[in-house]
Amino acid sequence: MLKFPGMRPTAEVVGILNKSVRRQQIVGILKQEHAGDVLTLIASDPRMPHMMVNAASMPFELRQQLQVH
């Protein structure tokens, strides 16, 4: 039983301890919201948090397609 039944518990993801065996890839939209090499990945699954992706870690072909240098 919850201490405050009218409120939903909330939290923030601060780290991932173990990889999921069910999820090998994440489908979503990449957005470049600020200048620089960091993109935001917005997953199609609303349960997943928004993720920051360093463009330097992406495959060269994908960086070319997104025009990120």
Residue frames as a rotation matrix with the C-alpha (Angstrom) as fourth column:
MET 1
0.583 0.813 0.000 0.00
0.813 -0.583 0.000 0.00
0.000 0.000 -1.000 0.00
LEU 2
-0.186 -0.648 0.739 1.30
0.615 -0.663 -0.426 3.44
0.766 0.376 0.522 -0.92
LYS 3
-0.588 -0.106 -0.802 1.86
0.755 -0.429 -0.497 6.09
-0.291 -0.897 0.332 1.70
PHE 4
-0.495 0.429 -0.755 0.26
-0.386 -0.888 -0.252 8.69
-0.779 0.167 0.605 -0.62
PRO 5
-0.273 0.393 0.878 -2.38
0.563 0.806 -0.185 6.79
-0.780 0.444 -0.441 -2.67
GLY 6
0.750 0.647 -0.137 -3.35
0.288 -0.507 -0.812 9.81
-0.595 0.570 -0.567 -4.83
MET 7
0.463 -0.677 -0.572 0.19
-0.784 -0.613 0.092 10.36
-0.413 0.406 -0.815 -6.13
ARG 8
0.965 -0.214 -0.149 2.21
0.077 0.781 -0.620 8.35
0.249 0.587 0.770 -8.63
PRO 9
0.487 -0.868 -0.093 5.81
0.248 0.036 0.968 7.43
-0.837 -0.495 0.233 -7.76
THR 10
0.967 -0.250 -0.058 8.37
-0.143 -0.336 -0.931 9.04
0.213 0.908 -0.361 -10.08
ALA 11
0.485 -0.870 0.084 12.08
0.318 0.265 0.910 8.53
-0.814 -0.415 0.406 -10.62
GLU 12
0.683 -0.393 -0.615 14.97
-0.719 -0.506 -0.476 9.40
-0.125 0.768 -0.628 -12.89
VAL 13
0.901 -0.434 0.016 17.25
0.423 0.870 -0.252 6.88
0.095 0.234 0.968 -14.62
VAL 14
0.716 -0.697 -0.047 20.80
-0.608 -0.655 0.449 7.50
-0.343 -0.293 -0.892 -13.42
GLY 15
-0.433 -0.880 -0.198 22.52
-0.876 0.359 0.321 4.41
-0.212 0.313 -0.926 -14.80
ILE 16
0.656 0.569 -0.496 22.05
-0.680 0.731 -0.062 0.96
0.328 0.378 0.866 -16.30
LEU 17
0.163 -0.589 0.792 23.46
-0.775 0.421 0.472 -2.01
-0.611 -0.690 -0.387 -14.39
ASN 18
-0.459 -0.238 0.856 22.76
0.185 0.917 0.354 -4.85
-0.869 0.320 -0.377 -16.83
LYS 19
-0.812 0.190 -0.552 21.97
-0.584 -0.288 0.759 -4.99
-0.015 0.939 0.344 -20.52
SER 20
0.152 0.929 0.339 18.52
-0.676 0.347 -0.650 -6.25
-0.721 -0.131 0.681 -21.43
VAL 21
-0.739 -0.377 0.559 18.55
0.075 0.778 0.624 -9.55
-0.670 0.503 -0.547 -23.29
ARG 22
0.131 0.891 0.436 15.23
0.760 0.192 -0.621 -8.54
-0.637 0.412 -0.651 -24.88
ARG 23
0.932 0.256 -0.258 16.38
0.087 -0.846 -0.527 -5.22
-0.353 0.468 -0.810 -26.32
GLN 24
0.109 -0.920 0.377 19.27
0.877 0.267 0.399 -5.23
-0.467 0.287 0.836 -28.79
GLN 25
-0.775 -0.306 0.553 18.37
0.563 -0.733 0.382 -1.95
0.288 0.607 0.740 -30.49
ILE 26
-0.264 0.677 -0.687 16.27
0.491 -0.519 -0.700 1.14
-0.830 -0.522 -0.195 -29.91
VAL 27
-0.334 0.276 0.901 14.05
0.892 -0.218 0.397 2.64
0.306 0.936 -0.173 -32.62
GLY 28
0.284 0.454 -0.844 13.43
0.700 -0.700 -0.141 6.36
-0.656 -0.551 -0.517 -32.50
ILE 29
0.804 0.043 0.593 14.16
0.456 -0.683 -0.570 9.81
0.381 0.729 -0.569 -33.88
LEU 30
-0.159 -0.902 -0.400 17.52
0.968 -0.222 0.116 11.59
-0.194 -0.369 0.909 -33.74
LYS 31
0.828 0.414 0.379 17.33
0.474 -0.877 -0.077 15.35
0.301 0.243 -0.922 -33.23
GLN 32
-0.401 -0.915 -0.045 20.11
0.852 -0.354 -0.385 17.89
0.337 -0.193 0.922 -33.15
GLU 33
0.623 0.757 -0.194 18.70
0.763 -0.534 0.364 20.42
0.172 -0.375 -0.911 -30.72
HIS 34
0.768 -0.460 -0.445 21.92
-0.127 -0.790 0.599 22.33
-0.627 -0.404 -0.666 -30.05
ALA 35
0.659 -0.639 -0.398 25.05
-0.595 -0.119 -0.795 23.06
0.460 0.760 -0.459 -32.04
GLY 36
-0.123 -0.787 0.604 27.73
-0.944 0.280 0.174 20.46
-0.306 -0.549 -0.778 -31.53
ASP 37
-0.624 -0.279 -0.730 28.29
-0.573 0.799 0.184 16.74
0.531 0.533 -0.658 -31.75
VAL 38
-0.925 0.327 0.193 25.56
0.038 0.586 -0.810 15.69
-0.377 -0.742 -0.554 -29.33
LEU 39
-0.588 0.783 -0.205 22.20
-0.378 -0.042 0.925 14.44
0.716 0.621 0.320 -30.62
THR 40
-0.493 0.537 0.684 19.04
-0.727 0.177 -0.663 13.55
-0.478 -0.825 0.303 -28.71
LEU 41
-0.861 0.270 -0.431 17.52
-0.058 0.790 0.611 10.14
0.505 0.551 -0.664 -29.38
ILE 42
-0.368 0.841 0.397 13.77
-0.881 -0.180 -0.437 10.11
-0.296 -0.511 0.807 -28.73
ALA 43
-0.974 -0.062 0.217 12.71
-0.029 0.988 0.153 6.48
-0.223 0.143 -0.964 -28.55
SER 44
-0.519 0.829 -0.210 9.46
-0.373 0.001 0.928 5.32
0.769 0.560 0.309 -30.13
ASP 45
-0.015 0.447 -0.894 8.71
0.707 0.638 0.306 3.45
0.707 -0.628 -0.326 -26.90
PRO 46
0.351 0.206 0.914 7.46
-0.235 -0.925 0.299 6.10
0.906 -0.320 -0.276 -24.45
ARG 47
0.983 -0.017 -0.185 8.78
0.178 0.364 0.914 4.07
0.052 -0.931 0.361 -21.50
MET 48
0.177 -0.983 0.049 12.36
0.977 0.169 -0.128 4.77
0.117 0.070 0.991 -22.62
PRO 49
0.421 -0.082 -0.903 14.01
0.367 -0.895 0.253 8.04
-0.830 -0.438 -0.346 -21.55
HIS 50
0.972 -0.234 -0.029 15.42
-0.145 -0.493 -0.858 10.54
0.186 0.838 -0.513 -24.04
MET 51
0.577 -0.815 0.047 19.08
0.626 0.478 0.616 9.71
-0.525 -0.326 0.786 -24.63
MET 52
0.632 -0.504 -0.589 22.08
-0.609 -0.793 0.026 11.82
-0.480 0.342 -0.808 -25.55
VAL 53
0.737 -0.392 0.551 24.17
0.577 0.788 -0.213 10.33
-0.350 0.475 0.807 -28.39
ASN 54
0.100 -0.799 -0.594 27.67
-0.249 -0.598 0.762 11.50
-0.963 0.072 -0.258 -29.24
ALA 55
0.850 0.291 -0.438 27.89
-0.461 0.011 -0.887 11.85
-0.254 0.957 0.143 -33.03
ALA 56
-0.049 -0.957 -0.285 31.53
-0.991 0.081 -0.103 10.72
0.122 0.278 -0.953 -32.97
SER 57
-0.583 -0.146 0.799 30.39
-0.447 0.879 -0.166 7.27
-0.678 -0.454 -0.578 -31.75
MET 58
0.521 0.846 0.116 28.01
-0.289 0.303 -0.908 6.81
-0.803 0.440 0.402 -34.69
PRO 59
0.079 -0.465 0.882 28.97
0.771 0.590 0.242 4.98
-0.632 0.661 0.405 -37.92
PHE 60
-0.746 -0.514 -0.423 30.48
0.154 -0.751 0.642 7.28
-0.648 0.414 0.639 -40.56
GLU 61
-0.800 0.471 0.372 27.71
0.461 0.085 0.884 6.57
0.384 0.878 -0.285 -43.10
LEU 62
0.184 0.907 -0.378 25.01
0.967 -0.098 0.235 7.60
0.176 -0.409 -0.896 -40.63
ARG 63
-0.067 -0.286 -0.956 26.89
0.519 -0.828 0.212 10.80
-0.852 -0.482 0.204 -39.73
GLN 64
-0.957 -0.286 0.037 27.10
0.161 -0.422 0.892 11.65
-0.240 0.860 0.450 -43.44
GLN 65
-0.446 0.869 0.215 23.40
0.711 0.199 0.674 11.01
0.543 0.453 -0.707 -43.90
LEU 66
0.442 0.616 -0.652 22.53
0.891 -0.382 0.244 13.24
-0.099 -0.689 -0.718 -40.94
GLN 67
0.334 -0.436 0.835 25.08
0.374 -0.752 -0.543 15.87
0.865 0.494 -0.088 -42.04
VAL 68
0.991 -0.120 0.059 26.69
-0.095 -0.315 0.944 15.96
-0.094 -0.942 -0.324 -38.60
HIS 69
0.426 -0.905 -0.018 30.39
0.160 0.095 -0.983 16.80
0.891 0.415 0.185 -38.57
